Amino acid sequence: MAEPSKQASPPKQEQLFMLVHLVFVAAAAVMVYSFVNVAREGEARRQCSATCILHPDYAGADRKAPDFKLTGMNGQSVSLSSYRGKVVVLNFWTKTCGPCLEEMPEIADLTRILSSRADVAVLAVSTDEGPAAVKDTLKGILREETPPFTVLFDPEADVVLGKYGTHLFPETWIIDKRGVIRARFDGQRKWSDAAVVEMVDMLRSDGFCKIEVKEGQPVGAEGKRICESITGG
């Protein structure tokens, strides 16, 4: 009776080739993974640079800005939804608020900086009674007859307090073209800062930082790591 034939083992040269091939495939996979991670990290740093530098009090939760309709300086009715397709800088203020008046020239400077960008609007919502109540105040602060930004009035605070929950002034919201709130800043700021313009321009190109921010600090390990790599700690 014939013995069953034994299967010949692959030659050592073939085994070596297979080992080299596996090592090459593994190395290539590691390189691709590393490249993707580096690219993703670089994009996150690009999109979040302004957010990490500016430290907004709130950012990144994809909340829609409540719509509203208010009256402007010339009696015209203006709704927030009419600015859909534009980045909106929305500032809440009142003439009895010292920090509001101190930062108003900065709001005006930002408006002038952004004036060449047709897809950006700056709105300043006042809780004062109307145009007559703020006209002289604005003229004295800005030293010009007409503010460069759009002024709207919410004397009952139905929008400022009722829809946005704002209790202290000034407060400023940055809203993207789809009407999503991308950042909220509590208190007086230097609005002509290059980082503010960078944030606005990022939103103009439909980019945005995905890091969630609460009370001025990034939430989560990844967000903290990215911001620390941008700001140095």
C-alpha positions in Angstrom: 0.0 0.0 0.0 1.5 3.3 -1.1 2.3 5.9 1.6 0.4 9.2 1.3 2.5 11.9 -0.3 3.9 14.6 2.0 3.2 18.3 1.0 6.4 20.0 0.3 7.0 23.1 2.4 7.5 26.4 0.5 11.1 27.1 -0.3 12.9 29.5 2.1 13.1 32.1 -0.6 9.4 32.1 -1.1 8.8 32.3 2.7 11.2 35.3 2.9 9.3 37.0 0.0 6.0 36.6 1.7 7.4 38.0 5.0 8.8 41.0 3.2 5.5 41.5 1.4 3.6 41.4 4.7 6.0 43.9 6.3 5.7 46.2 3.3 1.9 46.1 3.4 1.9 46.8 7.2 4.3 49.7 6.8 2.2 51.1 4.0 -0.9 50.9 6.1 0.9 52.7 9.0 2.1 55.4 6.6 -1.4 56.0 5.2 -2.9 56.0 8.7 -0.3 58.5 9.8 -0.8 60.7 6.7 -4.6 60.8 7.2 -4.2 61.7 10.9 -1.7 64.4 10.1 -3.9 65.8 7.4 -7.0 65.7 9.7 -5.0 67.4 12.5 -3.8 70.1 10.1 -7.3 70.8 8.9 -8.6 71.0 12.5 -5.8 73.4 13.4 -6.6 75.5 10.4 -10.3 75.6 11.1 -9.9 76.1 14.9 -7.1 78.6 15.0 -9.3 81.6 15.5 -11.6 79.9 18.0 -8.7 78.7 20.1 -7.1 82.2 20.1 -10.3 84.1 20.8 -11.7 81.9 23.6 -15.4 82.4 22.9 -17.7 81.7 25.9 -19.7 79.2 23.7 -19.0 77.4 20.5 -19.5 74.2 18.5 -22.9 72.8 19.5 -24.7 73.3 16.1 -27.5 75.4 17.6 -29.7 77.3 15.2 -30.0 81.0 15.9 -33.6 82.0 16.8 -35.2 84.0 14.0 -36.6 87.5 14.8 -38.0 90.6 13.1 -37.2 94.0 14.5 -37.4 97.6 13.4 -34.3 99.6 12.3 -33.2 103.2 12.5 -35.3 104.2 9.5 -38.4 102.3 10.6 -37.7 99.4 8.3 -38.6 95.9 9.4 -35.6 93.5 9.4 -35.6 89.8 10.0 -32.6 87.7 10.8 -33.7 85.1 8.3 -33.3 87.7 5.5 -29.6 87.4 6.0 -29.5 83.7 5.3 -26.6 83.1 3.0 -24.5 85.6 4.9 -22.3 85.4 8.0 -23.8 87.5 10.7 -22.1 89.3 13.5 -25.0 90.0 16.0 -24.2 92.4 18.9 -26.6 93.1 21.8 -26.2 96.4 23.6 -27.9 99.3 25.4 -26.8 102.9 25.9 -26.8 102.5 29.7 -24.1 99.9 29.4 -20.6 101.4 29.7 -18.7 98.5 28.1 -21.1 98.5 25.2 -20.3 102.1 24.4 -16.6 101.5 24.9 -16.6 98.6 22.4 -18.9 100.3 19.8 -16.0 101.9 17.9 -14.5 98.4 17.6 -17.8 97.1 16.2 -17.7 100.0 13.7 -14.0 99.2 12.8 -14.9 95.5 12.2 -17.8 96.6 10.0 -15.4 98.7 7.9 -12.9 95.9 7.7 -15.6 93.5 6.4 -17.3 96.0 4.2 -15.8 94.5 1.0 -17.3 91.1 1.8 -20.8 91.1 0.4 -21.7 87.9 2.3 -21.2 89.4 5.8 -23.5 91.5 7.8 -23.0 93.3 11.2 -26.2 93.9 13.3 -26.4 95.8 16.6 -29.6 95.2 18.5 -30.4 97.8 21.1 -32.9 97.4 24.0 -33.4 101.1 24.0 -36.7 102.7 22.9 -35.8 103.6 19.4 -33.7 105.8 17.1 -34.3 109.0 19.0 -33.0 107.4 22.2 -29.6 106.4 20.7 -29.0 108.7 17.8 -27.0 111.3 19.7 -25.2 108.6 21.7 -24.0 106.8 18.6 -23.1 110.0 16.9 -21.0 111.1 19.9 -19.2 107.7 20.2 -18.6 107.0 16.5 -18.2 110.7 15.4 -20.3 110.2 12.3 -23.9 110.8 11.3 -24.8 107.2 10.5 -23.3 104.0 12.0 -21.6 101.7 9.4 -23.6 98.7 10.8 -27.3 98.0 11.0 -29.0 99.1 14.2 -32.2 97.4 15.3 -34.4 97.9 18.3 -35.9 95.4 20.9 -37.2 97.7 23.7 -39.2 94.9 25.3 -36.2 92.5 25.1 -38.4 89.9 23.5 -35.5 88.8 21.3 -32.4 89.7 23.4 -33.7 88.1 26.6 -36.7 86.1 25.5 -35.1 84.2 22.5 -31.3 84.5 23.2 -31.3 84.6 27.0 -29.0 87.5 27.2 -28.9 89.2 30.7 -25.7 91.1 30.6 -24.4 93.4 27.9 -22.5 93.5 25.6 -22.9 90.1 24.1 -22.0 89.1 20.5 -23.0 86.1 18.5 -21.3 84.8 15.3 -23.8 83.1 13.0 -22.9 81.1 9.8 -24.6 81.3 6.4 -27.0 78.5 7.4 -28.2 80.3 10.5 -26.1 78.2 12.9 -24.5 79.8 15.9 -20.8 79.2 15.7 -19.6 81.3 18.7 -20.9 83.6 21.5 -18.8 86.2 23.2 -19.8 87.6 26.6 -18.5 91.1 27.4 -16.4 93.7 25.7 -14.0 92.5 23.0 -11.4 94.0 20.5 -13.4 93.3 17.4 -10.9 94.6 14.9 -8.6 91.7 15.9 -7.2 89.7 13.0 -8.5 86.5 14.6 -12.1 87.8 14.4 -11.7 88.5 10.7 -10.1 85.0 10.3 -13.1 83.4 12.0 -15.6 85.3 9.8 -13.6 84.4 6.6 -13.6 80.7 7.7 -17.4 80.8 8.0 -17.6 82.5 4.6 -16.0 79.5 3.0 -18.4 77.2 4.9 -15.7 75.9 7.2 -16.0 75.9 10.9 -14.3 74.6 14.0 -15.9 71.5 15.4 -14.4 71.9 18.9 -17.1 72.5 21.5 -16.3 75.4 23.9 -18.0 76.2 27.2 -17.1 79.2 29.4 -14.1 79.9 27.2 -12.5 76.5 27.5 -12.5 73.7 24.9 -14.4 70.6 25.9 -12.8 67.1 25.6 -9.3 65.9 25.3 -8.9 66.3 21.5 -10.2 69.9 21.6 -7.9 70.8 24.5 -4.9 69.2 22.7 -5.6 71.1 19.4 -6.0 74.4 21.2 -2.9 73.9 23.2 -0.9 73.1 20.1 -2.2 76.4 18.6 -1.8 78.7 21.6 1.1 77.0 23.2 -0.9 76.0 26.4 
